Amino acid sequence: MAKLTSDQIQFLDRLGVPLDKTFDATGRSRSYYSKIMEERSLEVAYGVTPCAKGNHTLRTRSGNCIQCNTANLRFQNRHIESGFLYLATSKLGGVLKFGVTQNISNRRLSLIETEYGGFSDWKIVLYSKVTEAGKIEKLIHSEISHLRVYSEYYKDGKMQSAYEIFKLPLKRATIIFKKYTE
């Protein structure tokens, strides 16, 4: 059985992770602790194999080090938090995007400014506040994965890949959107 160090407890406190959301994964495989943590809505595993980069032992359910990159925890928690599920369209690209955001009013501007997927004419046509927003987004993406369009665009001076663009009729996308929001 592992014990959290005082430094780890302070680190978790700074991230807003209560100790009752941690799991002692000593001697357990990632597949084992991941499943248990998901079932119990736990956020951080400790007592795991140290990460290669910094020898840290605090990880997300999926095994990513949160001490090397705290964004790993934010990304994980995005699936269980409420947020706005949105459907955006680009007429230039003839594509659409199902996404999640905390700030719907800023998201359209962000899509346009970054020219997400290589397109600058994004319009958000539907949005709805949902619980477990990231989980719903993932379910939708899985349902229409065969319609995915891969695209690249520049963001922050680097080439990025866009994985959340799909080619399907707006009418069908609207039906899918309503299926998950009503």
N, C-alpha and C positions, 0 to 999 in steps of 0.2 A: 504494500500500500504506500502510495506516494503522499506527500504532504506539500501543500502550497507554501512557498517561501514568503517571507514578509514583502520582498520586492515584487513577487508575482501578485500578491494580494493588493498591493498599492497600484500596480499596473492595471489590474482588473477593475479596481475602484475608479481609476481615471477614465476608463472606457465605459463605465456605468454597468458593468457586469456583476450582478449579485452572486455571492458565493453559492447560493442554492441553485444557480444555473450552470454550475461546473460539474464535471464528472471525472472521477479517478479511473483512468483507463489503463492502469498498470497491468502489464502482461496481456493486454487485449489487442486483437488485430483491429485495424482501422475499420474494416467491414463490420465487425462486431460492435465497436463503440459508436460508430456512426448510426447504426440502426437503433440502438438503445437511446442515444441522445435525441434522435428524431422523434421517437415515441414519447419521450418525456419532456420535449421542448427545451432541452439543455443546449447551452451555447458554446461552452469551452471545455475541451478535454485536457487533462494534465496527467503527468506520469507516463507520457508517451515517449517514443524514441525521439531523441533530440534532432532538431532540424540540422541540415548540412551547413547552412549558411552561418548561423549564429549559435548553434548548440542550445536552442530554446526548446522548452517542453510545454508550451501552451498552443493548442491547435483548435481549429474549427471542427465541426462534425465531419467535414470532408477531408480533414487531415492537413489543412494549410496552416502554416505558422502565423499567428496573429502578432507575435512580437517583431518579426521581420517586416510585416506589412499589416497594419491595423485595418486596411481596407478589406482584407479577407473576412473579417468579422462583420463589417458593414454589409458586404455583399451577401453573406449568409443570412443575416437578419432581414434583409430586404424581402426575402421570401415569406416571412411571417408577419411583417408589418402591414398596416393598411396604407393605401396610397391611391393614386388615380391611375386606372387602366385607361389607355387611350388608343384610338385608331387614327392614324395620320395617313394622308395620301400625298403622292407626288404625281401630278399629271405629266410632267416632263419625263419621268421615268416609267410611268404606267405601272407603278408599284404602290404598295402600302406597307405600313409598319404598325404592329401591335407593340405597345411599350408601357412602361410604368414610370411614374414620376411622383415626387412629393409636391411639386409646384407646377401645376398645369399651365398657368399663365406664362411662365418662363420657358416651358419646354418647346413650344413652337418656335420661339426666337432662337433657341439653342439649336434646333434641327436645321434651321435656315442658315444661321451664322457658321455652323460647322460644315454646312453642305453635306449633311449625313448621307452616306451612300453615293455621294457625287451629285446630289440634287439640291436645288436651292428654293424650291417652290412648295415646301411642305405645308399642309393645312391639317389641323386636328379637326376631324369631322365628328367624332364621338368621344366622350370621356365619362367615367363614372368612378366615384369613390368606392373602393372595395377593401375587404379585409383579406389578408394573405395575398397581397397584390402580386408579389413575385412568383408565388406558386401558381396563380391563375395565368400569369403571362407565360410561364413555362408550359402549362397544360395546352394553351392555345398554340404556342410554337410547335409543340410536339404533334398536335392534331394536323397542322398544315405544313409540316416539315418538308413534305414532297413538293411544295410550291415555293420553297425558299429560293431567293435570287442572291447570289454572292456578288458583292460590289466592294470597291475600294475607294477611299477618299483620304484627303490630307487633313490631319487634325494636329495642332500644336507642332507643325513642321514635319510630322512623320506620317508615313502611309499607314492607314488603319483599314481593317476589314470590317464591313458591315454584315452582320449575321442575322439581323432582325427585319429583313426586307422580304416581302412575299409578293407573288404575282397571282392575284385572284380577283374576280369581280367584286366591286364594292358591295353589291347586294348580298353576296355570300358572306363577305367579311362582316357585314352588319348583323347577319343572322348569328354568326359565331360570337360576335361581341355580346349580343343580347343574351345568348345562351349562358354566358358566364357572369352576367351582371344583373339579371332579373331574378 
